[in-house]
Amino acid sequence: MTMKIKKTYTYALWSALYVTLVSAIFAVFYYVFLFDSLGVFTVVIFAISIFIISFFVIQFRAERFIYQRIKKLYEDISILDINDIKKKKVTTDVEALTKTVKEYVEGKSEEITNLMQRDSFRRDFLGNVAHELKTPLFTVQGYILTLIEGAAEDKKIRTKYLERASKGVERLTSIIKDLDMIAKLETDGMKMNIETFNILEVIQNVFDLFEMKAKKRNIILKFDKIYEFPLFVKGDIERIEQVLINLIVNSIKYGKVGGITTVRVENYNSSKFIIRVSDNGEGIKQEHLSRLFERFYRVDQSRSREQGGSGLGLSIVKHIIEAHNETILLKSKFGEGTEFSFTLEKAM
């Protein structure tokens, strides 16, 4: 309590003391030299009275003075909310007041920065979505208009253009589905159905699913070794399969022709496995690694669009793994290859 009074009312205490001393000296001088009837006790009582009255008057006036100006400051600056400043918090302790206002301003500055970042992210995201949708949409529109203008009469051209338009529609559908999945993952709309399953079986299923796609680029899909026993993990089997699909398809798209995609399952610690998907492709330059999981981020814009896809695959992978409260890692050396890895809880 002593410390609080000492820090909070320093200004009022010293001001009251000065007023009291001046008043007491004046009173002593006046009565001693003019009336000569003033006793010591009377002077002391007079001094104490002056001190108490001065203290409360000065304290009240100082608080009101500072509060009114701080209030006006909050009213003048639209970013500050007048309801956030309480009269009881405004004292003559300028150091404490300065600290309070500084903390508030720093908090608001951080809030503004976050809002600006979100706004920038929103603009970039909308621009990317528009760009990604525009290309297949205009392609489909162009082929359909060509057919309407007379090309439909030629059966060969009609079939060719309809097939190309169909591919454009498939890409649009892929982008919309991926956007929908990300939206659900980010808003907790997609709940994880956790169950126990054999991760080796899921990996093999994905290998079988994309065997033909890999053969077109003469890429081999394989395990790092022969696993004698099943390895059981806990997770949402459909979502983990989606993760493996995205990672293995990426390795086929961007791996070198005649290369190898290898999947290995290792002990991460006593309670987790780590699943590694690696290729011996061209790799990724260091400056791209930190942004690779961003939505629509592409290392090579032209080549990525030639290969197809929504540009959301790795972002979906990251969301799914984080929804499992697990970790995803990326390691790549340009010219040598890339490895994506993620952890999963062991089924005990």
C-alpha positions as CSV (number, residue, x, y, z in Angstrom):
1,M,0.0,0.0,0.0
2,T,2.9,2.4,0.9
3,M,4.5,1.7,-2.5
4,K,1.2,2.4,-4.3
5,I,0.7,5.8,-2.6
6,K,4.4,6.7,-3.1
7,K,4.3,5.9,-6.8
8,T,0.8,7.1,-7.6
9,Y,0.5,10.3,-5.6
10,T,4.0,11.7,-5.8
11,Y,3.0,14.7,-7.7
12,A,0.1,15.6,-5.4
13,L,2.2,15.0,-2.2
14,W,5.1,17.2,-3.3
15,S,2.7,19.9,-4.5
16,A,0.8,19.9,-1.3
17,L,4.0,20.0,0.7
18,Y,5.2,23.0,-1.2
19,V,1.9,24.8,-0.7
20,T,1.9,24.0,3.0
21,L,5.5,25.2,3.5
22,V,4.8,28.5,1.7
23,S,1.5,28.9,3.5
24,A,3.0,28.1,6.9
25,I,5.9,30.5,6.4
26,F,3.5,33.2,5.3
27,A,1.3,32.6,8.3
28,V,4.2,32.7,10.8
29,F,5.6,35.8,9.3
30,Y,2.2,37.6,9.2
31,Y,1.1,36.7,12.7
32,V,4.5,36.9,14.5
33,F,5.4,40.3,13.1
34,L,2.0,41.9,12.9
35,F,-0.1,40.3,15.7
36,D,2.5,38.5,17.8
37,S,-0.2,36.2,19.2
38,L,0.2,33.0,17.1
39,G,1.2,29.9,19.0
40,V,3.3,27.0,17.8
41,F,0.4,24.6,18.1
42,T,-1.8,26.9,16.0
43,V,0.9,27.0,13.2
44,V,1.2,23.2,13.2
45,I,-2.6,22.7,13.0
46,F,-2.8,25.3,10.2
47,A,0.0,23.6,8.3
48,I,-1.6,20.1,8.6
49,S,-5.0,21.5,7.5
50,I,-3.4,23.3,4.5
51,F,-1.5,20.1,3.6
52,I,-4.6,17.8,3.6
53,I,-6.8,20.3,1.7
54,S,-4.0,21.0,-0.8
55,F,-3.3,17.3,-1.3
56,F,-6.9,16.4,-2.2
57,V,-7.5,19.5,-4.3
58,I,-4.4,19.0,-6.3
59,Q,-4.9,15.3,-6.7
60,F,-8.5,15.7,-7.9
61,R,-7.6,18.5,-10.3
62,A,-4.6,16.7,-11.6
63,E,-6.5,13.5,-12.2
64,R,-9.3,15.4,-13.9
65,F,-6.9,17.4,-16.0
66,I,-5.0,14.3,-17.2
67,Y,-8.2,12.2,-17.7
68,Q,-9.9,14.9,-19.8
69,R,-6.9,15.2,-22.1
70,I,-6.4,11.4,-22.5
71,K,-10.1,11.1,-23.2
72,K,-9.9,13.8,-25.9
73,L,-6.9,11.9,-27.3
74,Y,-8.9,8.7,-27.6
75,E,-11.8,10.6,-29.2
76,D,-9.5,12.3,-31.7
77,I,-7.8,9.1,-32.7
78,S,-10.5,6.9,-34.3
79,I,-8.5,3.7,-33.8
80,L,-8.7,4.1,-30.0
81,D,-11.9,3.1,-28.2
82,I,-12.9,5.5,-25.4
83,N,-14.5,2.6,-23.5
84,D,-11.0,1.1,-23.2
85,I,-9.7,4.0,-21.0
86,K,-11.1,4.0,-17.4
87,K,-11.0,7.1,-15.2
88,K,-9.7,5.1,-12.2
89,K,-6.7,4.1,-14.3
90,V,-5.7,7.7,-14.9
91,T,-3.5,9.0,-12.1
92,T,-0.8,11.6,-11.7
93,D,1.8,8.8,-12.0
94,V,2.8,9.8,-15.5
95,E,5.2,6.8,-15.7
96,A,2.4,4.3,-15.1
97,L,0.1,6.2,-17.4
98,T,2.7,6.3,-20.2
99,K,3.3,2.5,-19.8
100,T,-0.5,1.8,-19.9
101,V,-1.0,3.8,-23.1
102,K,2.1,2.4,-24.7
103,E,1.0,-1.2,-24.0
104,Y,-2.4,-0.4,-25.5
105,V,-0.9,1.3,-28.6
106,E,1.5,-1.7,-29.1
107,G,-1.4,-4.1,-28.8
108,K,-3.4,-2.1,-31.4
109,S,-0.4,-1.8,-33.7
110,E,0.0,-5.6,-33.6
111,E,-3.7,-5.9,-34.3
112,I,-3.4,-3.6,-37.3
113,T,-0.4,-5.5,-38.6
114,N,-2.4,-8.8,-38.4
115,L,-5.4,-7.2,-40.1
116,M,-3.1,-5.9,-42.9
117,Q,-1.5,-9.3,-43.3
118,R,-4.9,-11.0,-43.5
119,D,-6.1,-8.4,-46.0
120,S,-2.9,-8.9,-48.1
121,F,-3.4,-12.7,-47.9
122,R,-7.1,-12.4,-48.9
123,R,-6.2,-10.3,-52.0
124,D,-3.4,-12.7,-53.0
125,F,-5.7,-15.6,-52.5
126,L,-8.6,-14.2,-54.5
127,G,-6.1,-13.2,-57.2
128,N,-4.7,-16.7,-57.3
129,V,-8.2,-18.3,-57.3
130,A,-9.3,-16.1,-60.2
131,H,-6.1,-16.9,-62.1
132,E,-6.4,-20.6,-61.6
133,L,-10.0,-20.7,-62.6
134,K,-9.6,-18.4,-65.5
135,T,-7.3,-20.6,-67.6
136,P,-9.4,-23.7,-67.8
137,L,-12.6,-21.7,-68.0
138,F,-11.5,-19.7,-71.0
139,T,-10.1,-22.9,-72.6
140,V,-13.5,-24.6,-72.2
141,Q,-15.3,-21.5,-73.5
142,G,-13.0,-21.2,-76.5
143,Y,-13.6,-24.8,-77.6
144,I,-17.4,-24.6,-77.1
145,L,-17.6,-21.4,-79.1
146,T,-15.6,-22.9,-81.9
147,L,-17.9,-25.9,-82.0
148,I,-21.0,-23.6,-82.0
149,E,-19.6,-21.5,-84.9
150,G,-19.5,-24.6,-87.2
151,A,-16.7,-26.9,-86.2
152,A,-19.2,-29.3,-84.8
153,E,-20.0,-30.4,-88.3
154,D,-16.6,-32.1,-88.6
155,K,-16.8,-35.2,-86.5
156,K,-13.0,-35.5,-86.0
157,I,-12.7,-31.9,-84.8
158,R,-15.8,-32.2,-82.7
159,T,-14.5,-35.2,-80.8
160,K,-11.0,-33.6,-80.3
161,Y,-12.5,-30.3,-79.0
162,L,-15.0,-32.0,-76.7
163,E,-12.1,-34.1,-75.2
164,R,-10.1,-30.9,-74.6
165,A,-13.1,-29.1,-73.1
166,S,-13.7,-32.1,-70.9
167,K,-10.1,-31.9,-69.5
168,G,-10.7,-28.2,-68.8
169,V,-13.9,-29.1,-66.8
170,E,-12.0,-31.8,-64.9
171,R,-9.4,-29.2,-63.9
172,L,-12.1,-26.8,-62.8
173,T,-13.7,-29.6,-60.8
174,S,-10.4,-30.5,-59.2
175,I,-9.8,-26.9,-58.1
176,I,-13.3,-26.5,-56.6
177,K,-13.0,-29.8,-54.7
178,D,-9.6,-28.9,-53.3
179,L,-10.8,-25.4,-52.3
180,D,-13.8,-27.0,-50.6
181,M,-11.6,-29.5,-48.7
182,I,-9.2,-26.7,-47.5
183,A,-12.2,-24.6,-46.4
184,K,-13.6,-27.5,-44.4
185,L,-10.2,-28.3,-42.8
186,E,-9.6,-24.7,-41.8
187,T,-13.0,-24.3,-40.3
188,D,-13.0,-27.6,-38.4
189,G,-15.9,-28.7,-40.7
190,M,-14.1,-31.9,-41.6
191,K,-13.7,-34.1,-38.6
192,M,-11.0,-36.8,-38.5
193,N,-12.3,-40.4,-38.3
194,I,-9.4,-41.9,-36.3
195,E,-9.0,-45.6,-36.6
196,T,-6.2,-48.2,-36.7
197,F,-4.9,-49.4,-40.1
198,N,-1.8,-50.9,-41.8
199,I,0.1,-48.0,-43.3
200,L,2.0,-50.4,-45.6
201,E,-1.3,-51.5,-47.2
202,V,-2.4,-48.0,-47.9
203,I,1.0,-47.1,-49.5
204,Q,0.7,-50.2,-51.7
205,N,-2.8,-49.2,-52.8
206,V,-1.6,-45.8,-53.9
207,F,1.3,-47.5,-55.8
208,D,-1.2,-49.7,-57.6
209,L,-3.5,-46.7,-58.3
210,F,-0.7,-44.7,-60.1
211,E,1.3,-47.5,-61.6
212,M,0.3,-46.6,-65.1
213,K,0.8,-42.9,-64.6
214,A,4.4,-43.7,-63.4
215,K,5.1,-46.0,-66.3
216,K,4.4,-43.2,-68.8
217,R,7.4,-41.4,-67.4
218,N,9.3,-44.6,-66.8
219,I,9.3,-43.9,-63.0
220,I,9.5,-46.8,-60.5
221,L,7.4,-46.7,-57.4
222,K,8.8,-48.9,-54.6
223,F,9.4,-49.4,-50.9
224,D,12.9,-49.0,-49.6
225,K,12.9,-52.7,-48.4
226,I,10.7,-55.7,-47.9
227,Y,8.6,-55.3,-44.8
228,E,7.9,-58.7,-43.2
229,F,5.2,-57.5,-40.8
230,P,2.4,-54.9,-41.1
231,L,2.9,-51.6,-39.4
232,F,-0.2,-50.3,-37.7
233,V,-0.9,-46.6,-37.1
234,K,-3.7,-44.4,-35.9
235,G,-5.3,-41.8,-38.2
236,D,-8.1,-41.0,-40.7
237,I,-7.3,-43.6,-43.4
238,E,-9.0,-41.7,-46.2
239,R,-7.2,-38.5,-45.4
240,I,-3.8,-40.2,-45.0
241,E,-4.4,-41.9,-48.3
242,Q,-5.1,-38.4,-49.8
243,V,-1.8,-37.2,-48.3
244,L,0.1,-40.2,-49.9
245,I,-1.7,-39.7,-53.2
246,N,-0.7,-36.0,-53.4
247,L,2.9,-36.7,-52.4
248,I,3.4,-39.6,-54.8
249,V,1.7,-37.8,-57.7
250,N,4.0,-34.8,-57.1
251,S,7.0,-37.1,-57.2
252,I,5.8,-38.5,-60.6
253,K,5.0,-35.1,-62.0
254,Y,8.3,-33.5,-61.0
255,G,10.6,-36.4,-60.8
256,K,13.0,-37.1,-63.6
257,V,12.1,-39.4,-66.4
258,G,13.4,-42.9,-65.6
259,G,13.7,-42.0,-62.0
260,I,12.6,-43.7,-58.7
261,T,10.1,-42.8,-56.1
262,T,10.8,-44.5,-52.8
263,V,8.6,-44.7,-49.7
264,R,10.0,-45.8,-46.3
265,V,8.5,-46.2,-42.9
266,E,10.8,-45.7,-40.0
267,N,10.6,-45.3,-36.2
268,Y,10.5,-41.6,-35.4
269,N,10.3,-42.2,-31.6
270,S,8.8,-44.7,-29.2
271,S,5.2,-43.6,-30.1
272,K,5.4,-42.5,-33.7
273,F,6.4,-43.6,-37.2
274,I,7.7,-41.3,-39.9
275,I,6.7,-42.0,-43.5
276,R,9.2,-40.7,-46.1
277,V,8.4,-40.1,-49.7
278,S,11.5,-39.3,-51.7
279,D,12.5,-39.0,-55.4
280,N,15.7,-38.5,-57.3
281,G,14.3,-35.7,-59.5
282,E,15.5,-32.2,-60.1
283,G,14.9,-31.0,-56.5
284,I,13.8,-27.6,-55.3
285,K,15.9,-24.5,-54.8
286,Q,16.4,-23.3,-51.3
287,E,14.5,-20.0,-51.8
288,H,11.3,-21.9,-52.6
289,L,11.3,-24.3,-49.6
290,S,9.6,-22.0,-47.0
291,R,6.7,-21.2,-49.3
292,L,6.0,-24.6,-50.9
293,F,3.0,-25.4,-48.7
294,E,1.3,-22.1,-49.6
295,R,-1.9,-22.3,-51.6
296,F,-1.3,-22.0,-55.3
297,Y,2.4,-21.4,-54.9
298,R,4.3,-22.9,-57.8
299,V,8.1,-23.2,-58.2
300,D,7.8,-23.2,-62.0
301,Q,4.6,-21.6,-63.1
302,S,4.6,-22.8,-66.7
303,R,5.7,-26.3,-66.1
304,S,3.3,-26.7,-63.2
305,R,0.3,-25.8,-65.3
306,E,1.5,-28.2,-68.1
307,Q,1.5,-31.0,-65.5
308,G,-2.1,-30.1,-64.4
309,G,-3.4,-30.1,-60.8
310,S,-5.0,-27.4,-58.7
311,G,-1.9,-26.0,-57.1
312,L,-3.5,-26.8,-53.7
313,G,-2.1,-30.4,-53.2
314,L,0.7,-29.6,-50.7
315,S,-1.5,-27.1,-48.8
316,I,-4.1,-29.9,-48.4
317,V,-1.3,-32.3,-47.2
318,K,-0.2,-29.8,-44.6
319,H,-3.7,-29.2,-43.3
320,I,-4.5,-32.9,-43.0
321,I,-1.3,-33.7,-41.2
322,E,-1.8,-30.8,-38.8
323,A,-5.4,-31.8,-38.2
324,H,-3.9,-35.1,-36.9
325,N,-1.6,-33.1,-34.6
326,E,1.4,-34.5,-36.5
327,T,4.4,-33.0,-38.2
328,I,5.2,-32.7,-41.9
329,L,8.8,-32.1,-43.0
330,L,10.5,-31.1,-46.3
331,K,14.0,-31.7,-47.4
332,S,15.4,-31.0,-50.8
333,K,18.7,-30.4,-52.6
334,F,18.5,-28.8,-56.1
335,G,19.7,-31.3,-58.7
336,E,19.5,-34.3,-56.4
337,G,15.9,-34.8,-55.3
338,T,13.2,-34.1,-52.8
339,E,11.9,-35.8,-49.7
340,F,8.6,-35.2,-48.0
341,S,8.0,-36.9,-44.6
342,F,5.2,-36.9,-42.0
343,T,4.7,-38.5,-38.7
344,L,1.9,-40.8,-37.5
345,E,1.0,-42.2,-34.1
346,K,1.8,-45.9,-33.7
347,A,-1.1,-48.2,-32.8
348,M,-0.1,-49.8,-29.5
